[in-house]
Amino acid sequence: MSEPSLPELEAERERLYAQLSEVGDFRRGSVSENYRKCGKPNCACAQLGHPGHGPRFLWTRTVRGEKTRGRQLAASEVEKVRGELAAYREFASLAERIVEVNEAICEARPAGGTDAPSAPEGEKGGSATRSPGRKRLR
């Protein structure tokens, strides 16, 4: 099978953008269902084989630069949050596909195109000039 043409790739990217705009509300993380024992010796949960009090639902997610954060969910929130988590998985999948298609577009676009300037063949890009008062770290 042949590689898709540039117009086909651009059409695919537009289709993916349209799908992305329809994802709706989403959030990262996961929902866990937990049971716990209260520790009171006379409580039913202290009996052998009793699962404990619950279920309690906890939404957890990792926040960049911080530890994992969690919030207990009311029973009425659980299905809503699970739907939002599913929407996030769809968002992440579409975003990854968009990146793949964009990379293919970059490879398919001719080097002399108007979209992105490039360095002449064999030359390195180099860096911008340092501002006058900054010392170079070694």
MDTraj code that builds the backbone (N, CA, C; nanometers):
import mdtraj as md
import numpy as np

residues = "MET SER GLU PRO SER LEU PRO GLU LEU GLU ALA GLU ARG GLU ARG LEU TYR ALA GLN LEU SER GLU VAL GLY ASP PHE ARG ARG GLY SER VAL SER GLU ASN TYR ARG LYS CYS GLY LYS PRO ASN CYS ALA CYS ALA GLN LEU GLY HIS PRO GLY HIS GLY PRO ARG PHE LEU TRP THR ARG THR VAL ARG GLY GLU LYS THR ARG GLY ARG GLN LEU ALA ALA SER GLU VAL GLU LYS VAL ARG GLY GLU LEU ALA ALA TYR ARG GLU PHE ALA SER LEU ALA GLU ARG ILE VAL GLU VAL ASN GLU ALA ILE CYS GLU ALA ARG PRO ALA GLY GLY THR ASP ALA PRO SER ALA PRO GLU GLY GLU LYS GLY GLY SER ALA THR ARG SER PRO GLY ARG LYS ARG LEU ARG".split()
xyz = np.array([
    [0.0836, -0.1178, 0.0000],
    [0.0000, 0.0000, 0.0000],
    [0.0881, 0.1242, 0.0000],
    [0.0487, 0.2254, -0.0733],
    [0.1299, 0.3461, -0.0834],
    [0.1012, 0.4419, 0.0323],
    [0.1969, 0.5293, 0.0550],
    [0.1824, 0.6313, 0.1596],
    [0.0722, 0.7281, 0.1193],
    [-0.0042, 0.7798, 0.2177],
    [-0.1076, 0.8782, 0.1842],
    [-0.0439, 1.0069, 0.1314],
    [-0.1146, 1.0741, 0.0428],
    [-0.0645, 1.1990, -0.0137],
    [-0.0809, 1.3115, 0.0887],
    [-0.0136, 1.4222, 0.0635],
    [-0.0222, 1.5382, 0.1518],
    [-0.1673, 1.5862, 0.1680],
    [-0.2451, 1.6001, 0.0604],
    [-0.3854, 1.6406, 0.0781],
    [-0.4666, 1.5398, 0.1603],
    [-0.4373, 1.4104, 0.1427],
    [-0.5077, 1.3081, 0.2222],
    [-0.4716, 1.3204, 0.3702],
    [-0.3450, 1.3443, 0.3991],
    [-0.3018, 1.3614, 0.5380],
    [-0.3654, 1.4862, 0.6001],
    [-0.3701, 1.5947, 0.5242],
    [-0.4307, 1.7172, 0.5749],
    [-0.5803, 1.6981, 0.6004],
    [-0.6472, 1.6221, 0.5134],
    [-0.7894, 1.5920, 0.5327],
    [-0.8090, 1.5063, 0.6585],
    [-0.7182, 1.4103, 0.6789],
    [-0.7248, 1.3263, 0.7996],
    [-0.7064, 1.4115, 0.9245],
    [-0.6126, 1.5050, 0.9213],
    [-0.5899, 1.5931, 1.0354],
    [-0.7151, 1.6763, 1.0645],
    [-0.7791, 1.7289, 0.9626],
    [-0.9020, 1.8066, 0.9821],
    [-1.0126, 1.7205, 1.0425],
    [-1.0223, 1.5956, 0.9966],
    [-1.1220, 1.5031, 1.0511],
    [-1.0951, 1.4774, 1.1995],
    [-0.9678, 1.4584, 1.2333],
    [-0.9312, 1.4351, 1.3738],
    [-0.9589, 1.5586, 1.4589],
    [-0.9301, 1.6783, 1.4055],
    [-0.9608, 1.8025, 1.4782],
    [-1.1113, 1.8120, 1.5052],
    [-1.1917, 1.7745, 1.4069],
    [-1.3373, 1.7782, 1.4242],
    [-1.3806, 1.6805, 1.5331],
    [-1.3227, 1.5614, 1.5336],
    [-1.3537, 1.4635, 1.6381],
    [-1.3113, 1.5167, 1.7748],
    [-1.1964, 1.5810, 1.7797],
    [-1.1453, 1.6351, 1.9056],
    [-1.2409, 1.7398, 1.9624],
    [-1.2997, 1.8197, 1.8757],
    [-1.3904, 1.9244, 1.9233],
    [-1.5205, 1.8676, 1.9797],
    [-1.5478, 1.7402, 1.9532],
    [-1.6704, 1.6775, 2.0006],
    [-1.6506, 1.5943, 2.1273],
    [-1.5294, 1.5899, 2.1800],
    [-1.5013, 1.5050, 2.2967],
    [-1.5819, 1.5488, 2.4192],
    [-1.5950, 1.6769, 2.4416],
    [-1.6715, 1.7255, 2.5563],
    [-1.5873, 1.7328, 2.6825],
    [-1.6545, 1.7284, 2.7965],
    [-1.5868, 1.7400, 2.9252],
    [-1.5048, 1.6148, 2.9535],
    [-1.3840, 1.6350, 3.0040],
    [-1.3009, 1.5206, 3.0405],
    [-1.2111, 1.5571, 3.1566],
    [-1.1627, 1.4535, 3.2231],
    [-1.0661, 1.4694, 3.3324],
    [-0.9750, 1.3480, 3.3358],
    [-0.8547, 1.3694, 3.3922],
    [-0.7566, 1.2612, 3.4048],
    [-0.7831, 1.1840, 3.5332],
    [-0.7229, 1.0673, 3.5432],
    [-0.7240, 0.9935, 3.6683],
    [-0.7969, 0.8617, 3.6597],
    [-0.8402, 0.8165, 3.7774],
    [-0.9132, 0.6899, 3.7863],
    [-1.0056, 0.6949, 3.9073],
    [-1.1030, 0.6055, 3.9062],
    [-1.1964, 0.5927, 4.0179],
    [-1.1735, 0.4558, 4.0805],
    [-1.1565, 0.4543, 4.2111],
    [-1.1426, 0.3269, 4.2809],
    [-1.2591, 0.3107, 4.3773],
    [-1.2977, 0.1870, 4.3961],
    [-1.4065, 0.1513, 4.4877],
    [-1.3429, 0.0864, 4.6094],
    [-1.3661, 0.1437, 4.7264],
    [-1.2984, 0.0968, 4.8476],
    [-1.3978, 0.0617, 4.9572],
    [-1.3599, -0.0372, 5.0373],
    [-1.4339, -0.0763, 5.1567],
    [-1.3358, -0.0669, 5.2722],
    [-1.3830, -0.0269, 5.3872],
    [-1.2915, -0.0171, 5.5009],
    [-1.3621, -0.0584, 5.6291],
    [-1.2824, -0.1020, 5.7211],
    [-1.3335, -0.1376, 5.8538],
    [-1.3149, -0.0172, 5.9453],
    [-1.4141, 0.0098, 6.0277],
    [-1.4107, 0.1304, 6.1100],
    [-1.3243, 0.1143, 6.2348],
    [-1.3001, -0.0075, 6.2765],
    [-1.2152, -0.0297, 6.3927],
    [-1.2919, -0.0491, 6.5232],
    [-1.4234, -0.0314, 6.5223],
    [-1.5038, -0.0533, 6.6437],
    [-1.5235, -0.2039, 6.6620],
    [-1.4870, -0.2553, 6.7768],
    [-1.4924, -0.4005, 6.7955],
    [-1.6339, -0.4584, 6.7881],
    [-1.7360, -0.3821, 6.8204],
    [-1.8730, -0.4344, 6.8198],
    [-1.9454, -0.4117, 6.6872],
    [-1.8813, -0.3506, 6.5898],
    [-1.9439, -0.3212, 6.4607],
    [-1.9484, -0.4480, 6.3757],
    [-2.0459, -0.4555, 6.2861],
    [-2.0584, -0.5706, 6.1961],
    [-1.9341, -0.5879, 6.1092],
    [-1.8673, -0.4785, 6.0786],
    [-1.7494, -0.4888, 5.9911],
    [-1.6335, -0.5614, 6.0596],
    [-1.6393, -0.5752, 6.1903],
    [-1.5331, -0.6445, 6.2630],
    [-1.5468, -0.7967, 6.2515],
    [-1.6614, -0.8449, 6.2049],
    [-1.6840, -0.9887, 6.1911],
    [-1.5982, -1.0450, 6.0784],
    [-1.5513, -1.1642, 6.0966],
    [-1.4690, -1.2321, 5.9975],
    [-1.5464, -1.2463, 5.8660],
    [-1.4857, -1.2094, 5.7571],
    [-1.5483, -1.2225, 5.6257],
    [-1.6314, -1.1025, 5.5833],
    [-1.6564, -1.0087, 5.6736],
    [-1.7325, -0.8888, 5.6362],
    [-1.6415, -0.7973, 5.5540],
    [-1.6886, -0.7451, 5.4399],
    [-1.6004, -0.6637, 5.3554],
    [-1.5663, -0.5273, 5.4146],
    [-1.6479, -0.4781, 5.5038],
    [-1.6249, -0.3460, 5.5609],
    [-1.7293, -0.2476, 5.5112],
    [-1.7169, -0.1248, 5.5554],
    [-1.8116, -0.0213, 5.5160],
    [-1.7806, 0.0243, 5.3740],
    [-1.8842, 0.0513, 5.3006],
    [-1.8614, 0.1004, 5.1655],
    [-1.9726, 0.0579, 5.0734],
    [-1.9589, 0.0776, 4.9488],
    [-1.8365, 0.1247, 4.8861],
    [-1.8190, 0.2759, 4.8997],
    [-1.6946, 0.3157, 4.9042],
    [-1.6580, 0.4563, 4.8949],
    [-1.5793, 0.4693, 4.7654],
    [-1.6094, 0.5742, 4.6940],
    [-1.5455, 0.5938, 4.5635],
    [-1.4477, 0.7093, 4.5731],
    [-1.3281, 0.6869, 4.5203],
    [-1.2233, 0.7870, 4.5257],
    [-1.1733, 0.8141, 4.3845],
    [-1.1753, 0.9417, 4.3465],
    [-1.1174, 0.9844, 4.2194],
    [-0.9762, 1.0310, 4.2500],
    [-0.8772, 0.9722, 4.1826],
    [-0.7380, 1.0112, 4.2036],
    [-0.6756, 1.0479, 4.0709],
    [-0.5801, 1.1395, 4.0780],
    [-0.5046, 1.1798, 3.9607],
    [-0.3712, 1.2341, 4.0065],
    [-0.2728, 1.2278, 3.9168],
    [-0.1408, 1.2817, 3.9446],
    [-0.1338, 1.4213, 3.8867],
    [-0.0951, 1.5160, 3.9694],
    [-0.0808, 1.6541, 3.9258],
    [0.0676, 1.6791, 3.9043],
    [0.1024, 1.7334, 3.7881],
    [0.2427, 1.7547, 3.7528],
    [0.3134, 1.8354, 3.8610],
    [0.4272, 1.7878, 3.9043],
    [0.5067, 1.8576, 4.0035],
    [0.4583, 1.8358, 4.1463],
    [0.3529, 1.7581, 4.1630],
    [0.2998, 1.7311, 4.2967],
    [0.2798, 1.5811, 4.3119],
    [0.2326, 1.5440, 4.4274],
    [0.2001, 1.4036, 4.4499],
    [0.0596, 1.3760, 4.3967],
    [0.0163, 1.2540, 4.4111],
    [-0.1174, 1.2164, 4.3682],
    [-0.2205, 1.2864, 4.4560],
    [-0.3248, 1.3331, 4.3910],
    [-0.4340, 1.3977, 4.4638],
    [-0.5589, 1.3125, 4.4490],
    [-0.6431, 1.3164, 4.5500],
    [-0.7662, 1.2391, 4.5454],
    [-0.8809, 1.3153, 4.6087],
    [-1.0011, 1.2757, 4.5694],
    [-1.1210, 1.3333, 4.6287],
    [-1.2264, 1.2247, 4.6337],
    [-1.2915, 1.2146, 4.7486],
    [-1.3990, 1.1185, 4.7626],
    [-1.5186, 1.1675, 4.6827],
    [-1.5832, 1.0752, 4.6128],
    [-1.6973, 1.1097, 4.5300],
    [-1.8268, 1.0696, 4.5980],
    [-1.9283, 1.1512, 4.5815],
    [-2.0621, 1.1130, 4.6242],
    [-2.1111, 1.0057, 4.5269],
    [-2.2004, 0.9201, 4.5730],
    [-2.2517, 0.8123, 4.4878],
    [-2.3137, 0.8689, 4.3595],
    [-2.3724, 0.9861, 4.3680],
    [-2.4359, 1.0477, 4.2507],
    [-2.3344, 1.0990, 4.1488],
    [-2.2088, 1.1141, 4.1862],
    [-2.1049, 1.1649, 4.0960],
    [-2.0307, 1.0562, 4.0194],
    [-2.0374, 0.9327, 4.0667],
    [-1.9503, 0.8270, 4.0162],
    [-1.9646, 0.8049, 3.8661],
    [-2.0851, 0.7903, 3.8171],
    [-2.1034, 0.7635, 3.6739],
    [-2.0612, 0.8832, 3.5896],
    [-2.0886, 1.0042, 3.6374],
    [-2.0467, 1.1255, 3.5662],
    [-1.8949, 1.1276, 3.5528],
    [-1.8236, 1.1035, 3.6625],
    [-1.6769, 1.1067, 3.6613],
    [-1.6225, 0.9937, 3.5732],
    [-1.6815, 0.8764, 3.5803],
    [-1.6349, 0.7656, 3.4947],
    [-1.6520, 0.8006, 3.3467],
    [-1.7598, 0.8681, 3.3124],
    [-1.7792, 0.9131, 3.1742],
    [-1.6743, 1.0149, 3.1327],
    [-1.6397, 1.1053, 3.2238],
    [-1.5370, 1.2064, 3.1960],
    [-1.3992, 1.1425, 3.1815],
    [-1.3736, 1.0374, 3.2586],
    [-1.2468, 0.9647, 3.2454],
    [-1.2397, 0.8927, 3.1106],
    [-1.3518, 0.8366, 3.0662],
    [-1.3561, 0.7717, 2.9351],
    [-1.3334, 0.8756, 2.8254],
    [-1.3902, 0.9948, 2.8427],
    [-1.3702, 1.1020, 2.7449],
    [-1.2237, 1.1442, 2.7409],
    [-1.1558, 1.1420, 2.8556],
    [-1.0130, 1.1755, 2.8567],
    [-0.9332, 1.0723, 2.7769],
    [-0.9670, 0.9454, 2.7930],
    [-0.8959, 0.8417, 2.7163],
    [-0.9168, 0.8634, 2.5661],
    [-1.0381, 0.9031, 2.5270],
    [-1.0649, 0.9335, 2.3866],
    [-0.9830, 1.0550, 2.3417],
    [-0.9807, 1.1601, 2.4261],
    [-0.9015, 1.2793, 2.3968],
    [-0.7542, 1.2430, 2.3771],
    [-0.6983, 1.1659, 2.4695],
    [-0.5561, 1.1299, 2.4630],
    [-0.5267, 1.0481, 2.3372],
    [-0.6171, 0.9588, 2.3007],
    [-0.5988, 0.8777, 2.1813],
    [-0.6026, 0.9649, 2.0556],
    [-0.6986, 1.0572, 2.0499],
    [-0.7068, 1.1480, 1.9355],
    [-0.5839, 1.2379, 1.9274],
    [-0.5391, 1.2888, 2.0421],
    [-0.4217, 1.3764, 2.0439],
    [-0.2992, 1.3015, 1.9920],
    [-0.2832, 1.1774, 2.0312],
    [-0.1697, 1.0977, 1.9829],
    [-0.1806, 1.0762, 1.8323],
    [-0.2997, 1.0483, 1.7848],
    [-0.3199, 1.0284, 1.6408],
    [-0.2918, 1.1580, 1.5640],
    [-0.3325, 1.2728, 1.6200],
    [-0.3062, 1.4017, 1.5555],
    [-0.1559, 1.4253, 1.5446],
    [-0.0823, 1.3922, 1.6486],
    [0.0634, 1.4076, 1.6452],
    [0.1223, 1.3197, 1.5344],
    [0.0768, 1.1960, 1.5245],
    [0.1278, 1.1053, 1.4215],
    [0.1002, 1.1593, 1.2814],
    [-0.0219, 1.2092, 1.2602],
    [-0.0574, 1.2621, 1.1284],
    [0.0233, 1.3888, 1.0989],
    [0.0401, 1.4750, 1.1987],
    [0.1196, 1.5963, 1.1785],
    [0.2645, 1.5633, 1.1445],
    [0.3206, 1.4621, 1.2100],
    [0.4567, 1.4218, 1.1763],
    [0.4643, 1.3725, 1.0327],
    [0.3635, 1.2977, 0.9893],
    [0.3602, 1.2500, 0.8509],
    [0.3463, 1.3676, 0.7541],
    [0.2677, 1.4683, 0.7920],
    [0.2542, 1.5880, 0.7086],
    [0.3883, 1.6599, 0.6981],
    [0.4567, 1.6738, 0.8103],
    [0.5881, 1.7389, 0.8087],
    [0.6851, 1.6652, 0.7172],
    [0.6810, 1.5336, 0.7191],
    [0.7695, 1.4546, 0.6331],
    [0.7275, 1.4648, 0.4867],
    [0.5978, 1.4760, 0.4597],
    [0.5480, 1.4775, 0.3226],
    [0.5583, 1.6151, 0.2574],
    [0.5602, 1.7201, 0.3394],
    [0.5638, 1.8560, 0.2840],
    [0.7023, 1.8808, 0.2229],
    [0.7054, 1.9375, 0.1031],
    [0.8347, 1.9647, 0.0383],
    [0.9203, 2.0594, 0.1221],
    [1.0521, 2.0422, 0.1123],
    [1.1458, 2.1225, 0.1914],
    [1.1372, 2.2701, 0.1593],
    [1.1042, 2.3088, 0.0399],
    [1.0971, 2.4492, 0.0020],
    [0.9589, 2.5087, 0.0261],
    [0.8759, 2.4417, 0.1094],
    [0.7395, 2.4883, 0.1348],
    [0.7362, 2.6220, 0.2057],
    [0.6207, 2.6849, 0.2069],
    [0.6063, 2.8178, 0.2663],
    [0.5747, 2.8117, 0.4143],
    [0.5472, 2.6922, 0.4678],
    [0.5029, 2.6824, 0.6069],
    [0.6142, 2.6947, 0.7086],
    [0.7329, 2.6430, 0.6776],
    [0.8385, 2.6445, 0.7782],
    [0.9734, 2.6673, 0.7121],
    [1.0458, 2.7706, 0.7545],
    [1.1793, 2.7912, 0.6988],
    [1.2736, 2.6827, 0.7499],
    [1.3674, 2.6454, 0.6677],
    [1.4639, 2.5446, 0.7116],
    [1.6042, 2.5922, 0.6789],
    [1.7023, 2.5382, 0.7488],
    [1.8422, 2.5732, 0.7252],
    [1.8863, 2.5093, 0.5940],
    [1.9768, 2.5741, 0.5221],
    [2.0287, 2.5136, 0.3986],
    [2.0914, 2.3785, 0.4298],
    [2.0947, 2.2920, 0.3300],
    [2.1468, 2.1563, 0.3466],
    [2.2862, 2.1585, 0.4068],
    [2.3062, 2.0805, 0.5123],
    [2.4375, 2.0670, 0.5729],
    [2.4700, 2.1717, 0.6773],
    [2.3888, 2.2728, 0.6945],
    [2.4182, 2.3751, 0.7947],
    [2.3396, 2.3485, 0.9216],
    [2.3989, 2.3821, 1.0335],
    [2.3308, 2.3691, 1.1609],
    [2.2541, 2.4971, 1.1874],
    [2.1529, 2.4875, 1.2734],
    [2.0690, 2.6029, 1.3023],
    [2.1384, 2.7069, 1.3879],
    [2.2143, 2.6647, 1.4871],
    [2.2807, 2.7598, 1.5768],
    [2.1847, 2.8180, 1.6783],
    [2.2370, 2.8933, 1.7741],
    [2.1512, 2.9535, 1.8748],
    [2.1545, 3.1038, 1.8635],
    [2.0592, 3.1624, 1.9295],
    [2.0500, 3.3085, 1.9298],
    [2.1661, 3.3662, 2.0093],
    [2.1980, 3.4882, 1.9830],
    [2.3060, 3.5565, 2.0535],
    [2.2655, 3.5785, 2.1981],
    [2.3630, 3.5592, 2.2878],
    [2.3353, 3.5822, 2.4293],
    [2.3146, 3.7299, 2.4549],
    [2.2275, 3.7572, 2.5525],
    [2.2110, 3.8976, 2.5904],
    [2.3334, 3.9447, 2.6636],
    [2.3693, 4.0739, 2.6550],
    [2.4958, 4.1231, 2.7117],
    [2.5059, 4.1059, 2.8595],
    [2.5024, 4.0829, 2.9485],
    [2.5173, 4.0688, 3.0895],
    [2.5066, 3.9248, 3.1360],
    [2.4785, 3.8318, 3.0475],
    [2.4664, 3.6914, 3.0898],
    [2.5959, 3.6178, 3.0653],
    [2.6392, 3.5461, 3.1633],
    [2.7617, 3.4687, 3.1495],
    [2.7265, 3.3279, 3.1019],
    [2.8187, 3.2697, 3.0317],
    [2.8000, 3.1350, 2.9821],
    [2.8331, 3.0369, 3.0925],
    [2.7445, 2.9374, 3.1122],
    [2.7694, 2.8328, 3.2117],
    [2.8543, 2.7237, 3.1496],
    [2.9481, 2.6734, 3.2261],
    [3.0345, 2.5659, 3.1743],
    [3.0201, 2.4448, 3.2578],
])
top = md.Topology()
chain = top.add_chain()
for i, resn in enumerate(residues, 1):
    res = top.add_residue(resn, chain, resSeq=i)
    for name in ("N", "CA", "C"):
        top.add_atom(name, md.element.get_by_symbol(name[0]), res)
traj = md.Trajectory(xyz[None], top)
